[in-house]
Amino acid sequence: MLSLTLPIPLLKTLTPPSPNINNPSLSSYSHYQPRSRSLTRGLIVPKHSSATAPPSATLRDDGTSLAGDSPEPLPEELVAELMPKHVAVIIDGHGRWAKLRGLPASAGHQAGVQPLRTVVRLCCSWGIQVLTVFVLSTENWFRPKVEVDSLMKLFETTINSSIACMKKEGIQIYVIGDSSKLPESLRSTIANAEKNTKHNSRLQLIVAMNYGGKYDVVQACKSVAKKVKDGLLHLDNINEKIIEKELETKCTEFPYPDLLIRAGGELRLSNFLLWQLAYTEFYFNKTPWPDFGKEEFVDALRSFQQRQRHYGGERHS
C-alpha cells in the first residue's frame, strides 16, 4: 500500500522533467498531470505513451474550489438511485509509477494529488456521502525515512491549504488511525481541519493515516474491556454493535463501505478496514493511482451497480 495526500489546489499542466536529471526535487513534479488510459479486458491499464498526453480530468486551476462551481453531470451509464453511500479507496502504485520515469517515490505521491481531487469532486457531484481514503498504513513506517518524512510534510501542507475550500464547500474531514506517531505539528493541523469542517455534510472525507485494520479491532477490544472492568458494561451484553461503536469508523453514520476500490494492480486488502469490509463489494484496478481518473472511477461505480448484494443471505434472481 502506498500513501497519498489530501486534496490541494489544482495542479497545472506541465511537461515532466527528463527522467535522468540529477537529484530531482519534489517541487519539480508538483504540476504533473495524469497520462491517458485504455480499457483492456474489463480492467483499466495505463498506456505506454508519453507522460505528456492530455489529461482527462478538468477542474478549476485557481485553487479556490475542490468540489467545483457546478455539479459534474452523472454519466448515462450510471443510475443515481444505485450510487453507493460509502466508497473506500486504497491508493497504490505511486512508487512503481515514479520508478518507470526515473523519478523519486516522492514524485509519485505528488502526482497522485490530482486523482484524489477528481474523486472528491465526483463524490460531491454524484451524491456519495462518505469517501474513505487509505493514505498511510501502520506498516508504511518501515519505508525509507526520507520518504516517510516527505509524506509527513506533504500531509501537513496540503491539509492546511485545503481547510478553507472544504469549509466553504461542505466537505467534512476526519482522520482515523493511531496519531501518536505523527509529528506534533501534523496532529495540530489535523485537529484544526476537523474543528473547522465538523459541521459540513455534503461529503465526509475520512482519511486513514497510520491506520491498520488489526490495530482498529485491538483498540476497540481494549475500550470494551475497560468498560467491563469499570462496571459500565456487562460481559454478556457484548455484541457486534458494541464493537462497532468502538471502531475508528464510529465517526460516520455509514461505517461499512458499500464499495472498495483498489488502484495499482494488487489484489489484497493490506490490513485496511478488516471488520468494516465484511460485506463490501470489491473492485480492483490495474491503473497506478497517479493515472487514476474519472474514467476509472465511473468504471468502478458501473461494476458496483451491476452486482446483486445479498449480505450472506439467499441470492434471488
WOMOMO-V484979 format. One line per field, one symbol per residue. ss: DSSP state (2 for helix, 1 for strand, 0 for the rest). phi: phi as a letter, one per 20 degrees, with the letter a starting at -180 (. if undefined). burial: b if it has 9 or more other ideal C-beta (glycine too) atoms within 8 Angstrom, else e. Layout:
ss=???
phi=???
burial=???
This chain:
ss=00000000000000000000000002222000000011110011110000000000000000000000000000000002220001111100022222220000222222202222222222222200011111111002220022222222222222222222222220111111002220022222222222222000001111111110222222222222222220000022200222220002222000000011110000000000000000001111000022200222222222222000000000000
phi=.cebdefcggfefbfffffefelfegffdfdfdfefccdclndfcffedffefffeeccfdemdbdenfcffgfggfddgfdfffcddcdebnfffgfffdmdfggfffffefggfgffgfffffdnfeccdcedbefeffefggffffffgffgffffgfdgfffffdneedbddpeefefggffffffffffffdfefbfbdeedecldbffgffffffffffffffemebegfefbffffgfdffeffcfcfdffcdddeonfdbelmdlfffegcfedcdcfffggdfbggffffffffffeedeclnefede
burial=bbbbbbbbebbeeeebeeeeeeebebebbeebbbbebeeeeebbbbbeeebebebbbebbeeeebbbbeeebeeeeebeeeebbebbbbbbbbbbbbbbebebebbbbbbbbbbbbbbbbbbbbbbebbbbbbbbbbbbbeeeeeebbebbbebbbbbbbbbbebbbebbbbbbbbbbbeebeeebbebbebbbebbeebeebbbbbbbbbbbebbbebbbebbeebbeeeebeeeebeeebbbebbbbbebeebbbbbbbbbbbeeebbbbbbbbbeebbebbbbbbbbbbbbbbbbbbbbbbbeeeeeeeeeeee
